[in-house]
């Protein structure tokens, strides 16, 4: 076991050195990482959170689609948010549109990755950026319009982004 730890430390040190040579500031942190998984009507809902050296908890939902949730002071806060999130998914699983909801979220995540590739690999004309921004505004408007015409079904917490 000791040999394995030394090997891992040496390998991490080599990676640190490469990153430092690239201009990065590297700080090695030993942290605890937790993986949490639920199955809700054949839908896997999974989270990962880690505890950093300052004792703060960073939570991310990784399934059915990835979304960073936020950083918390206490583990109880992480558990509260997971509890609310799971209750929201249980409620949403009753919908006939759940598959489409997950599909749209996955497509939005794919779109973000595609846009990043576009931006990082190509010199995009300003007019195209404006067209894309207008389309994003249209999506925002459609979301707000849909919210206004839809029946609210979850009341245990207020929406974070609407």
MIKE-272305 format. One record per atom (N, C-alpha, C): x, y, z. Coordinates in steps of 0.05 Angstrom, whole numbers, m for minus. Example, Ala and Ser with C-alpha at 12.3 -4.5 7.8 and 13.67 -1.06 7.14 Angstrom:
2
{{264,m114,156}} {{246,m90,156}} {{264,m66,156}} {{257,m45,142}} {{273,m21,143}} {{258,1,157}} 
! end
This chain:
162
{{17,m24,0}} {{0,0,0}} {{17,25,0}} {{39,25,15}} {{57,47,17}} {{70,53,m10}} {{77,32,m25}} {{89,35,m51}} {{69,48,m70}} {{44,39,m69}} {{23,51,m86}} {{19,80,m80}} {{19,88,m54}} {{16,116,m47}} {{39,133,m58}} {{64,122,m55}} {{88,137,m66}} {{85,140,m96}} {{76,119,m110}} {{73,120,m139}} {{52,141,m147}} {{30,141,m133}} {{9,161,m138}} {{19,189,m133}} {{34,193,m111}} {{45,219,m105}} {{65,228,m126}} {{82,210,m135}} {{102,216,m156}} {{88,224,m182}} {{68,208,m189}} {{53,214,m214}} {{39,241,m212}} {{27,247,m189}} {{14,272,m185}} {{34,295,m187}} {{58,291,m175}} {{79,311,m176}} {{88,317,m204}} {{90,296,m221}} {{98,300,m249}} {{76,315,m263}} {{51,310,m258}} {{29,325,m271}} {{30,354,m262}} {{35,358,m236}} {{37,385,m225}} {{59,401,m240}} {{81,388,m243}} {{104,401,m256}} {{97,409,m285}} {{84,391,m299}} {{76,398,m327}} {{57,422,m327}} {{38,423,m308}} {{20,445,m307}} {{34,471,m299}} {{53,469,m281}} {{68,493,m273}} {{84,504,m296}} {{96,485,m312}} {{111,494,m335}} {{93,507,m356}} {{67,500,m355}} {{48,513,m374}} {{39,540,m363}} {{47,547,m339}} {{40,573,m327}} {{18,572,m306}} {{10,548,m298}} {{m11,545,m278}} {{1,548,m249}} {{m17,556,m231}} {{m11,554,m203}} {{m25,529,m193}} {{m11,510,m182}} {{m22,484,m175}} {{m22,481,m144}} {{m44,473,m134}} {{m46,468,m105}} {{m59,441,m101}} {{m43,422,m91}} {{m54,395,m86}} {{m71,395,m61}} {{m95,384,m64}} {{m114,383,m42}} {{m123,354,m38}} {{m121,345,m14}} {{m134,319,m8}} {{m162,325,m1}} {{m181,312,m14}} {{m209,317,m8}} {{m224,291,m7}} {{m248,292,4}} {{m266,270,5}} {{m286,274,m17}} {{m291,253,m33}} {{m311,256,m54}} {{m333,235,m49}} {{m358,244,m52}} {{m381,226,m47}} {{m397,224,m73}} {{m406,200,m79}} {{m423,194,m102}} {{m449,184,m91}} {{m471,197,m100}} {{m498,191,m89}} {{m516,185,m113}} {{m531,163,m111}} {{m547,154,m134}} {{m575,146,m125}} {{m595,154,m141}} {{m623,146,m136}} {{m634,136,m163}} {{m653,118,m161}} {{m668,110,m185}} {{m697,118,m180}} {{m707,134,m198}} {{m735,144,m196}} {{m749,137,m222}} {{m767,118,m220}} {{m782,109,m243}} {{m764,103,m267}} {{m744,87,m264}} {{m725,79,m285}} {{m706,102,m294}} {{m707,124,m279}} {{m689,147,m286}} {{m667,148,m264}} {{m643,147,m272}} {{m621,149,m253}} {{m615,178,m248}} {{m616,186,m222}} {{m609,213,m214}} {{m584,210,m196}} {{m562,222,m204}} {{m537,218,m189}} {{m524,245,m184}} {{m509,246,m162}} {{m495,270,m153}} {{m467,262,m145}} {{m450,282,m146}} {{m423,279,m135}} {{m418,304,m120}} {{m406,301,m97}} {{m397,325,m82}} {{m370,319,m69}} {{m354,340,m67}} {{m329,337,m54}} {{m326,358,m32}} {{m309,351,m13}} {{m304,369,9}} {{m276,379,5}} {{m273,406,2}} {{m247,417,m3}} {{m232,422,23}} {{m207,432,21}} {{m190,436,44}} {{m201,457,63}} {{m219,474,54}} {{m231,494,71}} {{m257,483,84}} {{m263,458,80}} {{m286,445,92}} {{m312,453,78}} {{m310,463,53}} {{m334,470,38}} {{m341,447,20}} {{m367,446,13}} {{m378,424,m3}} {{m386,434,m30}} {{m375,422,m51}} {{m384,429,m78}} {{m400,407,m89}} {{m426,413,m97}} {{m445,393,m106}} {{m451,396,m136}} {{m452,374,m149}} {{m459,373,m178}} {{m478,350,m183}} {{m499,355,m198}} {{m516,332,m207}} {{m503,322,m233}} {{m498,297,m235}} {{m485,286,m259}} {{m504,270,m277}} {{m526,261,m266}} {{m546,246,m282}} {{m574,255,m273}} {{m593,256,m290}} {{m593,247,m318}} {{m579,266,m337}} {{m572,289,m328}} {{m556,308,m344}} {{m539,324,m325}} {{m515,332,m333}} {{m497,346,m314}} {{m505,375,m310}} {{m503,383,m285}} {{m508,411,m278}} {{m495,417,m251}} {{m477,436,m250}} {{m466,443,m224}} {{m487,456,m207}} {{m490,449,m182}} {{m511,461,m166}} {{m500,484,m150}} {{m481,480,m132}} {{m468,502,m118}} {{m450,492,m96}} {{m438,511,m82}} {{m420,505,m60}} {{m435,511,m34}} {{m430,494,m14}} {{m444,496,12}} {{m424,497,35}} {{m433,508,57}} {{m417,509,81}} {{m418,483,96}} {{m441,470,97}} {{m445,447,114}} {{m457,423,98}} {{m450,399,107}} {{m460,376,93}} {{m491,374,95}} {{m502,384,117}} {{m531,384,120}} {{m544,400,97}} {{m531,421,89}} {{m542,437,67}} {{m542,422,40}} {{m521,406,36}} {{m519,389,13}} {{m542,369,13}} {{m546,357,36}} {{m567,336,38}} {{m594,349,34}} {{m599,373,44}} {{m624,387,40}} {{m630,391,10}} {{m609,401,m4}} {{m612,406,m33}} {{m617,381,m48}} {{m602,359,m41}} {{m607,334,m55}} {{m635,324,m49}} {{m644,327,m25}} {{m671,318,m18}} {{m692,333,m34}} {{m689,359,m36}} {{m708,375,m52}} {{m706,367,m82}} {{m682,364,m92}} {{m678,357,m120}} {{m691,330,m126}} {{m687,310,m108}} {{m699,284,m112}} {{m729,285,m111}} {{m740,301,m93}} {{m769,304,m92}} {{m780,317,m117}} {{m764,336,m128}} {{m772,349,m153}} {{m773,329,m176}} {{m752,312,m177}} {{m751,292,m198}} {{m774,271,m194}} {{m780,264,m170}} {{m802,245,m165}} {{m828,257,m175}} {{m831,283,m169}} {{m855,297,m179}} {{m856,299,m209}} {{m833,306,m221}} {{m831,309,m250}} {{m834,282,m264}} {{m826,260,m251}} {{m829,234,m263}} {{m858,227,m269}} {{m877,239,m255}} {{m905,235,m260}} {{m914,247,m287}} {{m898,265,m297}} {{m906,279,m322}} {{m902,260,m346}} {{m919,264,m366}} {{m917,249,m391}} {{m894,260,m408}} {{m883,283,m400}} {{m862,297,m415}} {{m834,292,m404}} {{m831,275,m384}} {{m805,272,m371}} {{m783,265,m391}} {{m788,246,m408}} {{m767,238,m428}} {{m759,262,m445}} {{m779,278,m454}} {{m772,301,m470}} {{m757,322,m454}} {{m764,325,m429}} {{m750,344,m411}} {{m721,337,m409}} {{m715,311,m404}} {{m687,302,m403}} {{m673,305,m430}} {{m687,298,m451}} {{m676,301,m478}} {{m668,330,m484}} {{m686,349,m477}} {{m680,378,m482}} {{m656,386,m465}} {{m654,378,m440}} {{m631,385,m423}} {{m605,374,m435}} {{m606,350,m444}} {{m582,338,m457}} {{m574,353,m482}} {{m594,361,m498}} {{m589,376,m522}} {{m577,404,m516}} {{m588,417,m495}} {{m577,442,m486}} {{m547,440,m478}} {{m541,418,m463}} {{m514,413,m455}} {{m496,409,m479}} {{m506,394,m499}} {{m491,389,m523}} {{m487,415,m538}} {{m507,432,m539}} {{m505,458,m552}} {{m484,476,m539}} {{m482,475,m513}} {{m461,490,m499}} {{m433,481,m508}} {{m430,455,m509}} {{m404,443,m518}} {{m398,450,m547}} {{m418,450,m564}} {{m414,457,m592}} {{m407,486,m595}} {{m420,503,m579}} {{m414,532,m580}} {{m386,537,m571}} {{m377,523,m550}} {{m350,526,m540}} {{m330,518,m562}} {{m335,496,m575}} {{m317,488,m597}} {{m317,509,m619}} {{m340,520,m626}} {{m342,541,m646}} {{m324,564,m638}} {{m327,573,m613}} {{m313,597,m603}} {{m282,591,m602}} {{m275,567,m592}} {{m246,561,m588}} {{m231,554,m614}} {{m246,544,m634}} {{m232,535,m658}} {{m235,553,m682}} {{m253,572,m681}} {{m259,588,m704}} {{m260,618,m697}} {{m254,635,m716}} {{m257,664,m713}} {{m285,670,m723}} {{m304,672,m705}} {{m332,674,m712}} {{m338,704,m718}} {{m351,709,m741}} {{m359,736,m748}} {{m378,748,m727}} {{m377,774,m722}} {{m394,787,m702}} {{m423,783,m708}} {{m431,784,m734}} {{m459,781,m741}} {{m470,754,m733}} {{m453,733,m734}} {{m462,706,m726}} {{m465,704,m696}} {{m448,718,m681}} {{m451,719,m652}} {{m478,732,m645}} {{m484,754,m659}} {{m509,768,m654}} {{m533,750,m660}} {{m532,735,m682}} {{m554,717,m690}} {{m557,696,m668}} {{m535,684,m659}} {{m537,664,m638}} {{m549,676,m612}} {{m540,700,m605}} {{m550,713,m581}} {{m580,718,m583}} {{m589,726,m607}} {{m618,731,m611}} {{m634,705,m607}} {{m623,683,m617}} {{m636,657,m614}} {{m637,649,m585}} {{m616,654,m570}} {{m616,649,m541}} {{m638,665,m527}} {{m640,691,m535}} {{m661,708,m523}} {{m689,696,m529}} {{m692,686,m553}} {{m718,673,m561}} {{m724,649,m542}} {{m704,633,m537}} {{m707,610,m519}} {{m715,620,m491}} {{m701,640,m481}} {{m708,652,m455}} {{m737,661,m454}} {{m745,676,m475}} {{m772,686,m476}} {{m792,663,m477}} {{m786,642,m491}} {{m804,619,m493}} {{m806,605,m466}} {{m784,603,m451}} {{m784,591,m425}} {{m802,607,m406}} {{m799,633,m406}} {{m816,650,m388}} {{m845,650,m396}} {{m850,649,m422}} {{m878,647,m432}} {{m890,621,m423}} {{m875,599,m426}} {{m885,573,m418}} {{m889,572,m388}} {{m872,584,m372}} {{m876,585,m343}} {{m902,598,m336}} {{m908,621,m349}} {{m933,636,m343}} {{m958,620,m350}} {{m957,603,m371}} {{m981,589,m379}} {{m982,560,m367}} {{m962,553,m351}} {{m961,526,m339}} {{m970,526,m310}} {{m981,504,m302}} {{m990,501,m274}} {{m965,494,m257}} {{m961,508,m235}} {{m940,502,m217}} {{m947,477,m201}} {{m928,458,m198}} {{m934,433,m185}} {{m916,427,m161}} {{m895,444,m157}} {{m876,439,m135}} {{m874,465,m119}} {{m879,464,m93}} {{m880,488,m77}} {{m861,488,m53}} {{m845,467,m49}} {{m828,465,m25}} {{m805,484,m26}} {{m799,495,m50}} {{m777,513,m54}} {{m783,531,m77}} {{m773,555,m76}} {{m777,574,m98}} {{m756,567,m120}} {{m763,572,m145}} {{m744,567,m167}} {{m719,585,m164}} {{m696,575,m170}} {{m671,590,m168}} {{m667,609,m191}} {{m678,602,m215}} {{m670,617,m239}} {{m694,629,m255}} {{m718,625,m246}} {{m740,636,m261}} {{m750,661,m246}} 
! end
